[in-house]
Amino acid sequence: MAKKTKSRHRAERSDAMDLPRGIFKGTPVEIARGLRRSTLRSGRTKGMLNLYVNRAGRPLSARDRRRLERAKVELRRAFGRAA
């Protein structure tokens, strides 16, 4: 049996894959609500919005980037933090 790599182990055990399909395609408010709901369930998905933006990189359109940046503001509000 082959030894599992750390990244493979993390991918298999990560709650990040438990995010609803298409969560980053909604409005900023919908994205924030969905991430908040997932975070409260698993406790480990707060960084998923940043990860998604960072992994998308240059192919992410300016329009989508603005929408996701607004979702970050909404997510802070959803958790009662200053925007």
TIMI-2910 file (N, C-alpha, C, CB; in pm, 1 decimal, decimal comma, always signed):
<rs>
+----------+----------+----------+----------+----------+----------+----------+----------+----------+----------+----------+----------+------+
!      n_x !      n_y !      n_z !     ca_x !     ca_y !     ca_z !      c_x !      c_y !      c_z !     cb_x !     cb_y !     cb_z ! resn !
+----------+----------+----------+----------+----------+----------+----------+----------+----------+----------+----------+----------+------+
!    +84,6 !   -118,9 !     +0,0 !     +0,0 !     +0,0 !     +0,0 !    +88,6 !   +124,5 !     +0,0 !    -96,0 !     +0,2 !   +122,8 !  Met !
!    +62,2 !   +215,3 !    -89,5 !   +143,8 !   +336,1 !   -102,5 !   +115,7 !   +432,5 !    +12,3 !   +117,2 !   +405,0 !   -237,4 !  Ala !
!   +219,6 !   +503,3 !    +50,7 !   +207,5 !   +602,3 !   +157,4 !   +134,4 !   +726,4 !   +104,3 !   +348,1 !   +640,7 !   +213,4 !  Lys !
!    +38,5 !   +774,9 !   +182,6 !    -36,9 !   +893,6 !   +140,8 !    +45,7 !  +1019,5 !   +165,6 !   -172,3 !   +902,3 !   +216,1 !  Lys !
!    +33,3 !  +1113,6 !    +74,9 !   +101,6 !  +1240,4 !    +93,3 !    +19,2 !  +1328,8 !   +186,7 !   +125,3 !  +1310,7 !    -42,9 !  Thr !
!    +85,3 !  +1430,3 !   +243,7 !    +14,5 !  +1521,3 !   +333,7 !    -98,2 !  +1593,5 !   +261,9 !   +111,1 !  +1622,6 !   +393,7 !  Lys !
!    -70,6 !  +1639,2 !   +139,9 !   -173,6 !  +1713,8 !    +68,3 !   -293,2 !  +1624,5 !    +34,6 !   -115,6 !  +1774,7 !    -59,8 !  Ser !
!   -267,8 !  +1500,3 !     +0,0 !   -377,6 !  +1408,5 !    -30,6 !   -459,5 !  +1381,9 !    +95,8 !   -323,3 !  +1275,4 !    -89,4 !  Arg !
!   -390,3 !  +1364,4 !   +207,8 !   -457,6 !  +1341,2 !   +334,8 !   -546,1 !  +1461,0 !   +370,2 !   -354,5 !  +1314,8 !   +446,7 !  His !
!   -492,5 !  +1582,1 !   +354,0 !   -569,9 !  +1703,4 !   +383,8 !   -691,6 !  +1714,5 !   +293,2 !   -482,0 !  +1828,4 !   +368,7 !  Arg !
!   -673,0 !  +1685,0 !   +165,7 !   -783,9 !  +1694,2 !    +71,3 !   -895,7 !  +1596,8 !   +107,8 !   -734,7 !  +1666,9 !    -71,1 !  Ala !
!   -858,3 !  +1478,6 !   +154,4 !   -958,3 !  +1378,6 !   +190,2 !  -1028,5 !  +1410,9 !   +321,0 !   -894,2 !  +1242,9 !   +199,6 !  Glu !
!   -959,4 !  +1478,3 !   +411,9 !  -1014,6 !  +1507,2 !   +544,0 !  -1069,2 !  +1649,0 !   +557,9 !   -909,5 !  +1484,5 !   +648,0 !  Arg !
!  -1051,8 !  +1730,9 !   +457,1 !  -1088,0 !  +1872,1 !   +465,1 !  -1238,7 !  +1893,1 !   +454,2 !  -1017,1 !  +1950,2 !   +355,9 !  Ser !
!  -1287,5 !  +1986,2 !   +536,2 !  -1427,4 !  +2025,7 !   +526,6 !  -1449,0 !  +2122,7 !   +411,0 !  -1473,9 !  +2088,7 !   +657,7 !  Asp !
!  -1341,4 !  +2168,0 !   +350,3 !  -1353,5 !  +2262,0 !   +238,8 !  -1435,5 !  +2201,3 !   +125,8 !  -1214,8 !  +2302,9 !   +187,4 !  Ala !
!  -1426,6 !  +2072,3 !   +110,3 !  -1501,2 !  +2006,9 !     +3,8 !  -1648,6 !  +1993,6 !    +38,1 !  -1442,5 !  +1870,4 !    -24,9 !  Met !
!  -1686,6 !  +2030,4 !   +160,6 !  -1825,4 !  +2022,7 !   +202,6 !  -1904,4 !  +2148,5 !   +168,4 !  -1832,2 !  +1997,2 !   +350,3 !  Asp !
!  -1839,9 !  +2243,9 !   +103,0 !  -1909,4 !  +2365,4 !    +64,4 !  -2012,4 !  +2332,0 !    -43,6 !  -1809,1 !  +2473,1 !    +14,4 !  Leu !
!  -2125,1 !  +2400,4 !    -40,5 !  -2226,5 !  +2375,6 !   -143,7 !  -2172,0 !  +2405,9 !   -283,8 !  -2352,0 !  +2460,7 !   -116,6 !  Pro !
!  -2209,0 !  +2325,8 !   -378,8 !  -2164,8 !  +2345,8 !   -517,4 !  -2214,6 !  +2480,8 !   -566,6 !  -2215,9 !  +2231,3 !   -610,0 !  Arg !
!  -2126,5 !  +2555,8 !   -630,7 !  -2162,2 !  +2683,9 !   -687,6 !  -2175,2 !  +2796,8 !   -586,7 !  -2288,3 !  +2670,3 !   -760,8 !  Gly !
!  -2124,6 !  +2777,5 !   -466,4 !  -2139,7 !  +2878,1 !   -361,4 !  -2080,7 !  +3012,9 !   -401,5 !  -2074,1 !  +2829,8 !   -233,4 !  Ile !
!  -1975,2 !  +3013,7 !   -479,4 !  -1908,7 !  +3138,9 !   -515,9 !  -1969,5 !  +3204,7 !   -639,6 !  -1761,7 !  +3113,6 !   -539,5 !  Phe !
!  -2079,4 !  +3152,9 !   -688,4 !  -2144,6 !  +3208,0 !   -807,5 !  -2261,3 !  +3299,8 !   -773,1 !  -2193,4 !  +3095,7 !   -896,2 !  Lys !
!  -2302,7 !  +3304,0 !   -646,2 !  -2418,2 !  +3383,5 !   -606,0 !  -2384,0 !  +3529,9 !   -583,6 !  -2478,4 !  +3326,5 !   -480,8 !  Gly !
!  -2479,0 !  +3600,5 !   -525,3 !  -2457,2 !  +3740,3 !   -490,6 !  -2364,9 !  +3745,7 !   -369,1 !  -2592,6 !  +3813,6 !   -462,2 !  Thr !
!  -2304,8 !  +3862,1 !   -340,7 !  -2219,6 !  +3872,8 !   -222,2 !  -2289,4 !  +3829,5 !    -93,0 !  -2171,4 !  +4014,8 !   -207,6 !  Pro !
!  -2416,0 !  +3865,7 !    -78,5 !  -2490,4 !  +3828,3 !    +42,1 !  -2510,8 !  +3677,2 !    +47,6 !  -2626,6 !  +3900,7 !    +46,7 !  Val !
!  -2543,7 !  +3614,8 !    -65,0 !  -2563,0 !  +3469,3 !    -69,5 !  -2432,2 !  +3396,4 !    -39,2 !  -2617,1 !  +3426,1 !   -207,5 !  Glu !
!  -2321,9 !  +3446,7 !    -92,9 !  -2191,4 !  +3386,1 !    -66,9 !  -2161,0 !  +3392,9 !    +82,4 !  -2079,8 !  +3456,9 !   -148,8 !  Ile !
!  -2180,6 !  +3511,0 !   +141,4 !  -2152,1 !  +3529,6 !   +283,6 !  -2239,2 !  +3438,5 !   +370,0 !  -2173,8 !  +3675,8 !   +323,3 !  Ala !
!  -2367,5 !  +3431,8 !   +339,7 !  -2457,2 !  +3345,4 !   +417,6 !  -2417,2 !  +3198,2 !   +407,2 !  -2601,7 !  +3363,2 !   +370,3 !  Arg !
!  -2386,4 !  +3155,2 !   +285,5 !  -2346,8 !  +3015,6 !   +266,1 !  -2217,5 !  +2981,7 !   +337,9 !  -2332,0 !  +2985,8 !   +119,0 !  Gly !
!  -2120,0 !  +3071,3 !   +331,3 !  -1993,3 !  +3047,0 !   +400,1 !  -2010,5 !  +3050,1 !   +551,4 !  -1889,5 !  +3150,0 !   +357,6 !  Leu !
!  -2093,9 !  +3140,7 !   +598,8 !  -2118,0 !  +3147,6 !   +743,2 !  -2183,5 !  +3018,2 !   +791,3 !  -2207,0 !  +3270,0 !   +778,5 !  Arg !
!  -2282,3 !  +2972,5 !   +717,5 !  -2351,3 !  +2848,2 !   +752,9 !  -2252,5 !  +2730,8 !   +755,6 !  -2466,0 !  +2819,6 !   +652,7 !  Arg !
!  -2167,2 !  +2722,6 !   +653,5 !  -2068,0 !  +2614,9 !   +646,8 !  -1965,4 !  +2626,8 !   +759,2 !  -1997,0 !  +2616,2 !   +511,0 !  Ser !
!  -1925,3 !  +2749,4 !   +790,9 !  -1827,2 !  +2771,9 !   +896,3 !  -1883,1 !  +2730,0 !  +1030,8 !  -1784,6 !  +2918,4 !   +900,1 !  Thr !
!  -2007,2 !  +2764,1 !  +1056,5 !  -2067,4 !  +2726,9 !  +1184,1 !  -2082,4 !  +2575,7 !  +1196,8 !  -2203,2 !  +2794,3 !  +1199,9 !  Leu !
!  -2104,8 !  +2508,0 !  +1084,2 !  -2115,4 !  +2361,9 !  +1086,3 !  -1980,7 !  +2295,2 !  +1109,4 !  -2175,3 !  +2311,8 !   +956,3 !  Arg !
!  -1878,0 !  +2340,6 !  +1037,5 !  -1749,8 !  +2270,6 !  +1041,9 !  -1643,1 !  +2343,3 !  +1122,9 !  -1699,8 !  +2249,2 !   +902,8 !  Ser !
!  -1652,4 !  +2475,0 !  +1129,3 !  -1553,1 !  +2552,4 !  +1202,0 !  -1422,0 !  +2572,2 !  +1127,6 !  -1525,6 !  +2487,0 !  +1331,1 !  Gly !
!  -1414,2 !  +2526,9 !  +1001,7 !  -1285,8 !  +2534,3 !   +932,0 !  -1293,0 !  +2596,2 !   +793,3 !  -1228,1 !  +2398,3 !   +920,9 !  Arg !
!  -1396,9 !  +2665,3 !   +758,4 !  -1406,6 !  +2713,8 !   +621,4 !  -1397,8 !  +2865,4 !   +607,0 !  -1533,9 !  +2667,2 !   +562,3 !  Thr !
!  -1359,1 !  +2936,3 !   +710,9 !  -1353,6 !  +3082,4 !   +703,3 !  -1260,1 !  +3132,1 !   +594,7 !  -1310,9 !  +3139,4 !   +835,7 !  Lys !
!  -1151,9 !  +3063,3 !   +569,3 !  -1055,3 !  +3108,7 !   +470,2 !  -1087,0 !  +3065,8 !   +327,8 !   -920,9 !  +3059,3 !   +506,6 !  Gly !
!  -1198,8 !  +3000,3 !   +307,5 !  -1228,4 !  +2946,4 !   +175,1 !  -1253,2 !  +3055,3 !    +71,3 !  -1348,4 !  +2855,7 !   +182,5 !  Met !
!  -1308,0 !  +3166,1 !   +111,6 !  -1331,7 !  +3274,5 !    +16,0 !  -1198,9 !  +3330,1 !    -33,1 !  -1417,0 !  +3386,8 !    +79,7 !  Leu !
!  -1106,6 !  +3354,8 !    +57,9 !   -973,4 !  +3402,2 !    +17,8 !   -902,2 !  +3298,2 !    -67,4 !   -888,4 !  +3435,8 !   +141,4 !  Asn !
!   -912,2 !  +3173,4 !    -28,1 !   -848,1 !  +3066,4 !   -105,1 !   -904,5 !  +3062,6 !   -247,3 !   -868,1 !  +2929,2 !    -35,3 !  Leu !
!  -1035,7 !  +3073,9 !   -260,3 !  -1098,0 !  +3070,7 !   -391,5 !  -1048,0 !  +3186,8 !   -477,6 !  -1250,9 !  +3075,6 !   -378,3 !  Tyr !
!  -1044,2 !  +3306,6 !   -420,5 !   -998,7 !  +3424,3 !   -494,6 !   -852,3 !  +3407,5 !   -534,0 !  -1017,7 !  +3553,0 !   -410,6 !  Val !
!   -770,4 !  +3363,1 !   -441,4 !   -627,4 !  +3347,6 !   -468,9 !   -600,3 !  +3238,3 !   -571,9 !   -552,6 !  +3316,4 !   -340,3 !  Asn !
!   -673,9 !  +3129,1 !   -566,1 !   -652,7 !  +3018,6 !   -659,5 !   -704,3 !  +3051,8 !   -798,4 !   -720,3 !  +2892,8 !   -608,5 !  Arg !
!   -808,5 !  +3134,5 !   -805,7 !   -864,1 !  +3170,9 !   -936,0 !   -764,2 !  +3254,5 !  -1014,5 !   -996,5 !  +3247,8 !   -919,2 !  Ala !
!   -693,4 !  +3342,2 !   -944,9 !   -587,3 !  +3420,3 !  -1007,0 !   -632,4 !  +3510,6 !  -1118,9 !   -484,5 !  +3330,3 !  -1058,0 !  Gly !
!   -550,4 !  +3521,7 !  -1219,8 !   -575,4 !  +3615,0 !  -1330,0 !   -700,5 !  +3585,5 !  -1411,0 !   -459,0 !  +3615,5 !  -1421,1 !  Arg !
!   -736,4 !  +3459,0 !  -1431,7 !   -856,4 !  +3434,0 !  -1512,2 !   -985,6 !  +3488,1 !  -1449,4 !   -871,0 !  +3285,9 !  -1535,2 !  Pro !
!   -982,7 !  +3521,9 !  -1320,8 !  -1100,6 !  +3576,2 !  -1255,3 !  -1127,6 !  +3715,9 !  -1310,3 !  -1082,2 !  +3579,6 !  -1101,1 !  Leu !
!  -1246,2 !  +3735,7 !  -1364,0 !  -1278,4 !  +3865,6 !  -1424,8 !  -1283,9 !  +3974,3 !  -1317,3 !  -1413,6 !  +3858,5 !  -1501,1 !  Ser !
!  -1267,6 !  +4098,0 !  -1360,2 !  -1274,1 !  +4211,4 !  -1267,3 !  -1411,5 !  +4216,6 !  -1200,5 !  -1244,8 !  +4344,9 !  -1341,2 !  Ala !
!  -1513,5 !  +4185,8 !  -1275,3 !  -1650,4 !  +4185,4 !  -1221,4 !  -1664,4 !  +4080,6 !  -1110,4 !  -1753,1 !  +4157,6 !  -1334,4 !  Arg !
!  -1614,8 !  +3959,4 !  -1136,1 !  -1622,0 !  +3853,7 !  -1034,9 !  -1535,9 !  +3886,6 !   -913,7 !  -1578,6 !  +3719,9 !  -1094,7 !  Asp !
!  -1419,8 !  +3944,3 !   -936,6 !  -1331,9 !  +3981,3 !   -825,6 !  -1401,2 !  +4084,6 !   -735,0 !  -1197,3 !  +4037,7 !   -879,3 !  Arg !
!  -1466,3 !  +4185,4 !   -795,9 !  -1539,3 !  +4286,2 !   -716,8 !  -1653,0 !  +4221,6 !   -637,3 !  -1595,7 !  +4396,9 !   -809,0 !  Arg !
!  -1723,9 !  +4128,9 !   -701,9 !  -1834,5 !  +4059,6 !   -634,9 !  -1783,9 !  +3980,1 !   -515,0 !  -1907,2 !  +3966,2 !   -733,3 !  Arg !
!  -1671,2 !  +3912,2 !   -532,3 !  -1614,9 !  +3833,2 !   -422,9 !  -1556,9 !  +3922,0 !   -312,7 !  -1506,9 !  +3739,4 !   -476,2 !  Leu !
!  -1501,5 !  +4036,1 !   -350,1 !  -1452,6 !  +4129,8 !   -248,5 !  -1569,5 !  +4185,3 !   -166,9 !  -1373,2 !  +4245,6 !   -314,6 !  Glu !
!  -1682,8 !  +4210,8 !   -232,1 !  -1802,3 !  +4255,3 !   -158,6 !  -1853,0 !  +4143,8 !    -67,3 !  -1914,1 !  +4298,9 !   -257,0 !  Arg !
!  -1837,0 !  +4019,5 !   -112,6 !  -1877,4 !  +3905,7 !    -29,5 !  -1792,4 !  +3899,2 !    +98,1 !  -1864,9 !  +3773,4 !   -109,2 !  Ala !
!  -1665,4 !  +3937,9 !    +90,0 !  -1580,3 !  +3941,4 !   +209,3 !  -1636,4 !  +4040,7 !   +310,9 !  -1434,7 !  +3978,9 !   +171,8 !  Lys !
!  -1680,7 !  +4156,0 !   +261,9 !  -1740,0 !  +4256,9 !   +350,3 !  -1867,0 !  +4201,1 !   +415,0 !  -1771,8 !  +4387,3 !   +271,6 !  Val !
!  -1950,8 !  +4136,9 !   +334,2 !  -2074,6 !  +4078,5 !   +386,3 !  -2045,2 !  +3968,3 !   +487,1 !  -2159,9 !  +4023,2 !   +271,8 !  Glu !
!  -1941,2 !  +3891,0 !   +463,6 !  -1904,6 !  +3784,1 !   +555,5 !  -1859,9 !  +3842,0 !   +689,9 !  -1793,2 !  +3696,8 !   +494,8 !  Leu !
!  -1783,4 !  +3950,3 !   +685,2 !  -1744,3 !  +4016,6 !   +810,7 !  -1868,3 !  +4064,2 !   +886,1 !  -1649,3 !  +4136,5 !   +782,4 !  Arg !
!  -1963,2 !  +4122,5 !   +813,9 !  -2087,6 !  +4167,4 !   +877,9 !  -2162,9 !  +4050,6 !   +937,9 !  -2176,8 !  +4240,5 !   +777,5 !  Arg !
!  -2169,6 !  +3938,9 !   +864,8 !  -2241,7 !  +3821,3 !   +911,6 !  -2184,8 !  +3768,4 !  +1042,7 !  -2238,0 !  +3712,5 !   +806,2 !  Ala !
!  -2054,3 !  +3788,3 !  +1062,7 !  -1990,5 !  +3743,6 !  +1185,8 !  -1978,4 !  +3855,8 !  +1289,0 !  -1853,5 !  +3687,3 !  +1155,0 !  Phe !
!  -2041,3 !  +3972,5 !  +1259,2 !  -2041,8 !  +4082,5 !  +1354,1 !  -1909,7 !  +4154,9 !  +1368,2 !  -2082,4 !  +4032,8 !  +1485,2 !  Gly !
!  -1829,4 !  +4153,0 !  +1263,0 !  -1701,1 !  +4222,8 !  +1264,1 !  -1710,8 !  +4347,8 !  +1179,8 !  -1587,8 !  +4131,8 !  +1213,0 !  Arg !
!  -1623,5 !  +4443,7 !  +1209,3 !  -1622,8 !  +4569,0 !  +1134,5 !  -1588,2 !  +4543,5 !   +988,0 !  -1523,0 !  +4668,6 !  +1196,6 !  Ala !
!  -1655,2 !  +4614,2 !   +899,8 !  -1633,5 !  +4595,2 !   +756,0 !  -1510,6 !  +4665,7 !   +707,4 !  -1752,1 !  +4643,1 !   +677,9 !  Ala !
+----------+----------+----------+----------+----------+----------+----------+----------+----------+----------+----------+----------+------+
</rs>
